[in-house]
Amino acid sequence: MLIEHEHQPSVFDPGHCRPCAHEAGLLDHCHRVQRKEACFRQARAWASAARTYATWALGTSAVAVLLAFLTLLTG
């Protein structure tokens, strides 16, 4: 099928001609790259959520330590 369709090397779009892209192995590569990008975005979201929870936990524990210290001082 690659002989029937002529694409310029730098202008090839895997969504334009799916049989050509599949035969050239570009469609699988495109899907693999999209999955890796999705995993990266998901890992980044998890890291952001973990940072938020860690900040909240650190602030809460700081307040608890301050309250414990005040309780020791007041007796």
N, C-alpha and C positions, 0 to 999 in steps of 0.2 A: 504494500500500500504506500510505502514511502516514495516509490517512483511515480505514482499517479499524482501526488500532491507536491507542489514545490513551495517551500517556505524559505524565506531568507533566514540565514542562521541566527541573526540577532533579533529577529522580530517574531520568533515562534511563540505561539500562545497555546498552552496545553488545553485550554477550554475551547479553542476554535475547531480543532479537528481531533476528536477523541481517539479514533482508531490510530492515527499517526502517532499521537502522544503515547498511547498504550504500547504500540509496537516499538517505539524508541525508548521505552522505559521511563519516560518523563512523567507520565500520569501517576505511576506508583511513587516516584520521587516527590512529586507535588503533594500527594496525600501524606507521605511520610513527614515532609517538612511542616505541613499544616498540623499534624498530630503533635509534633515536637513543640511547635509554637503554642498550641493549646495547653500542653503539659506545663510549659514554662509560665504561661499566664496563670494557670491554676496554682502552681507552686508559689508564684509571687503573691497571689491573693492569700494563700495560707500563711506565708511569712508575714504579711501585713497584719493579718488577724492575730497571729501569735504575738507580734510586737505590741499590738493594742492590749491584749490580755496580760502580757507581762508587765506593761506599764501600769495597768490598773492594779495588778497584784502587788507590785512594788509600792505604789501609793497607799494601798490599803494596809500593807504591813508596816509602813512608816507611821501611819496614824495609830496603829495598834501599839507599836513600840512607844510612841509619844504618850499615849494614854496609860500604858503600864508604868512608864517613868513618872508621870504625874501622880498616879495612884501610890507609888512608893514614897514620893515626897510628902504627900498629904496624910499618909499613914493609915 
